[in-house]
Amino acid sequence: MALEDEALKYLKGKRVVVGTTVQSEGYLQEISGTLMDGGQGYLVVQEGEDTSPTIVNSAHVAWVYEETEDEEEGDFPE
């Protein structure tokens, strides 16, 4: 199954973090928001209620995982 299909199957409608292979100032870019949709070659992530959704080319996706409440608050275990 393709990355997009797997992500949508398990994470559609949930808060996610999408890590990309795109670098900015020496860091890999991450996009966090609600996984809204996707298709062959792309994922759609809604970062905020007042913003347009971001369309991510899946060729540049390094990882996708569900964001937890602890991560949202910045309360990581040590």
N, C-alpha and C positions, 0 to 999 in steps of 0.2 A: 504494500500500500504506500502511496506517495506521502511525503511529509505533510502536505496540505490536508489530505484526507484523514490522516492520523490526528493532526492537531484539531481539526474540526470535530472529529468523532468524540474526543475526550475533553476538549477545552472550549468548545463554542459556547459563548455567553458568559464565560468566566474571566476573571482578571488574570492576565498573563504577562510575562516578560518575554520579549522576542529579542534574542541576541543576534547581531548581524556580523558579517565579516567586513563591514565597512568601517574604516578607521577615521577618526577625527581627533586631531591633536594627540595622536599616539594611543588613543583608547578605542576599543571596539564600541560601536554604538548599540544601545539597547532601547527598545521601545516598550513601554508598559501601558496597559490599558485593557479594554474588554475585547476579546476576540469575537468579531461580529460575523465574519464570513470568509470565504476564500474560494479558490478554484485552481485550475491547472496553472501553476506558476506564480501564485500570489496569495497573500493573506491580508485581511482587512482588520485593522486594530483601531478602536475608538479610544483615543487618549483622554478625552475629557468631554463633558456634556456640551460645552460651548464651542468645540473645535470640529473641524472636518475630520473624517476618518483618514488614517494613514494606510496606504496600500504598499505592502512590503513585497518586493520581488523575492520569491522563495529560493532563488539561486544564491541569494546572499544571506540566508538564514543559517546561523550556526547552531542555535538551540531555541527551544520554546518550553517554558514551564509555567505552572500555575503559581500566581503570586499569592502568598499567604498573608494573613493579618499581621504577623510579626514583622514581615518584610516591609509592609506598607508603613508601619510605625517606626521603622529603623531599629527595631529591638531584636537584634540578632543574638543567638546564644554564643557564649564564649567557649 
